[in-house]
């Protein structure tokens, strides 16, 4: 009779190890410390003594206090067999939207002495009027910026009105400046 083959190793089967906990709030840390202490059958006084921290500190840690000394937190975690891991946040968790306003200001001011500020650009796109002192900037933007940048700009500034209104104002500014119109594939909503 051959012995049964053990099932493949599955880390989630380990009852003595908790899954990593992203620490985003002090309350999460507090709950993890309290749960580990209780699982170890320790009182707050016993843990404070073994970690060489004050009972008040441990109470504040388990209560989620916002300001705590890191060295003492690490001492408590060590006694509980826990550790603090610092890792990069996954990129997908918080996607960063492109800054079309910033890119447009940079593009518009590359060959000119004075920069086009984000406030000036947004005001022009919301009003459909090119300020006299920034006409050259807006002409460069409309003539040279890729369509994707103009579409993104309309969408980003469109948060204060609508992308369709911003697209219409871009067209008005182009006519006002005498910039040769080019076909831009605006999104259906613009």
N, C-alpha and C positions, 0 to 999 in steps of 0.2 A: 504494500500500500504506500503510495507516494504522498508526501505532505502537500496540502493545498498551497497553491501559489498565492502569496500575499498580494493584495490589490496594489496598484501603482501608488507611489507616494503622492499625496495631495496635501499641500501645506495647510489647507483649511481644516484638515482633520486634527491638527494639533490643538488640543484644548488648553495647553499651557502657554500658548503664544497668541497674542492679539494681533490682528491685522494692523499695519501701519495706520496711524491716525494723523491726517493733516491737521496741524495746529493753526487754526485761523482765529480762534478767540481764546481768551484766558479761561472762559467757562469750559471749553472742551478739555483744556489741560487739567483744570480742576476736577472734572468728572473722571478723567483717566487716572489721575493720582488717587482719588478717593476709591475708585473701583479696584485698583491694584492693591491698595492698603487693606481694604476689606477682604479681598481674595486671599491675601497673605495672613489674615486673621490678626492683624495688628491694630492696636488703638492709636489714636493720634499721638498720645504721649510717648508710646513705645517707638513709633516711627521718628518722632522729633528727636528723641534721645539717640537712636542709632544713626540718624543723619547729622547729628550735632547742629541742629537748628532749634530755634525757640518754638514753643508750642503755639505762640501767637502767629509766627511766620507760617507754620503748617496750616493753621486755621485759615489764614488769609489766602494761602495757595489753594486750598480746597474750596474756598469761597469764590475764587475767580478774580481776586484783586488785580487791578490793571498794572500796578507797578510793583515788581518783585525783583530781588537780586538774583541774577542769573546763576551765580556760583552756588547759591543755596538751593535753587531749583534743581540744578544738576546733582547736588548731594542727595537730595530726596529721591530723584529718579534712580540714582545708582543703587541706593538701598533697596528700592523696589524692583530692581532688575530691568529697569526701563532706560532708554537712552533717547537723546534728542538728535534728530537727523535733519540736516539742512540740505534741501535739494531744490533744483530749479523747478519752477511751476511749469507744467506742461503748456506748450504754446497754444494748443487748442482750447485750453480752459478760458482764456481771456483774449480772444482775437483782437488785434489792434487794427482799427480802421485806418486806411490811408488818410493823411492830412492833405486833402486836395487844395485847400485854401493856402496852406504854406507852400506847397509845390508850385501853385500858380503864381504866387508872389515872387518866388525865386526865379521861375521861368521868365516872368515879365520884366524883371529888373536886371537880368544878367548883363546886358550890353549898355545899360543906362547908369548914370552917376548916382541918382537917388533911388532907394528901394521903394517898391510899392508895399505899403503896410497891409496887413490883413483887414484892419478896420476900413481902410480906403477901398479895398477890393470888395468887401462885403457890402458896403454902402452903395457902391456903383452897381453891383448886381441886384440889389434890392430895389433901387430907384430907376435903373435903366439909363442913368446919366453918367457920362464920363467926366470926372473933374478935369478942369483945364490943365492943371499941372501934372496929371497922370495919363493924359491921352496917349502919349507914346508908349507907356507901359501896357495899356489895354490893347493898343494896336499890335504890339509884339505878341502879347498873349493870344489874341484872336488869330493872328497869322501863323504862329509857329507852334503853339501847344498842340499836342496830340489830342485827337477826338476823345480818347478815354479820359484824359485829364479834364477836358471841358464838361464831359458828362458827369464825372465824379464831383466836379466843382458845383454844377447845377444841383446835384443831389445833396451835397453837404450844406450849401447855402440855402437850399430849399427847405431846410428844417425850420427856417424863420418865416417862410412864406410857402411856396410850393416849388418843386423842381420845374414844373411847366412855366411858372411865372419867371423864374430865374433864366430859363432857356430863352424865353421871349425877350427878356431884358438884354441878354447877351446879343441877340439878333439886332435889337434896337441900337445898342452901342456900336455894333459893327457897321450899321448903316450910317450912324452919326459920324463915325470916324472914316468912312469911305473905304473900309476894309472889304476886299473882294470876298464875297460870300462863298463858302464852300459847303458842300453837303455833309452835314453831321448827322449821324444816325442817333437821334435822341431816343431815350426810352419811351415806350408807349405813353407813360404818364407825363412825360415832358413834351 
